Amino acid sequence: MDRSLFSFQRIYDIHSLYPETDCHREWAMDTRHVMILFNLLLLQPYNRVLEIGSHYGYSTTAFLEALNVGFISEVHLCDIHFMDSVKHMYQNTKFVNRFFLHEERSVNFLMNAPFFDFVLLDGSHIAEDVEDEFEYLSMNGTNSYLLHDTYTQLLPESHDTPWYDGPMFLMEKMQCSPDWFCLEDHLYRDGEQTERGICFATKNKKMYERATLIFEFWTRANIRNEFPYI
Ligand SMILES: C[S@@+](CC[C@H](N)C(=O)[O-])C[C@H]1O[C@@H](n2cnc3c(N)ncnc32)[C@H](O)[C@@H]1O
């Protein structure tokens, strides 16, 4: 059976389609987690979504692919500095007026930003910044988030670097709240950096239930054998 029929198993070939984004992987999300992001973006039609922190655009590819399959009306990216690879995506997009770049600090952008249905937080990881981002987004009613690097602060190599604590604190706050349903993955996997952690948090119970299937599938997938081409 065609794997693409299962909405939570959809894939695209990042490396063939977006080779220029595949660099400086120490900051980029893992392919496994980008596939989780992509499938979360296909959970329901979204009006307006936001990525904070694009770097070379590895995770941004998931937003573009979700635009391509018609599940999102508008994609907004916010970064203090956009790399050429992301600028190229923007210059070459066929989605004029539906794909926006905001080159500024996230909190400056969010002060006057509109409502977003879904937000990936992967910009500054400093607790105060992440807290401010969350406050502004909450004031507008965003109720679905994907947080990256939720465990990075707890890894031995981060021992002396207290500036990764933002995603961890926000995840803990959401996990303690009865308002939020959370799913997370921070398993160590050979050849990947998934131990840095990713957490999906939503106030929508139905969305959480469907996202559970996405996490179950992608956290168990044998990426190297089953999807060697992504
Ligand atoms: C970890 S990288 C993002 C990786 C990217 N999501 C990926 O998977 O390829 C963090 C990015 O956040 C940006 N950044 C850092 N502080 C920021 C801030 N206060 N506002 C907006 N962007 C910020 C950096 O310029 C960098 O591109």
The ligand as an ORCA input file, in Angstrom:
! r2SCAN-3c Opt
* xyz 0 1
  C      18.951     26.406     16.051
  S      18.924     27.541     14.740
  C      17.442     27.059     13.892
  C      17.547     25.761     13.161
  C      16.460     25.503     12.169
  N      15.139     25.487     12.798
  C      16.713     24.181     11.463
  O      16.158     23.154     11.876
  O      17.490     24.161     10.517
  C      18.473     29.023     15.547
  C      18.169     30.189     14.633
  O      17.498     31.166     15.432
  C      17.950     32.438     15.087
  N      17.741     33.311     16.263
  C      18.463     33.369     17.406
  N      17.938     34.262     18.267
  C      16.827     34.761     17.655
  C      15.857     35.729     18.032
  N      15.886     36.353     19.231
  N      14.863     36.011     17.154
  C      14.800     35.395     15.952
  N      15.699     34.469     15.541
  C      16.697     34.153     16.385
  C      19.413     32.253     14.677
  O      19.816     33.292     13.800
  C      19.380     30.873     14.018
  O      19.205     30.982     12.624
*
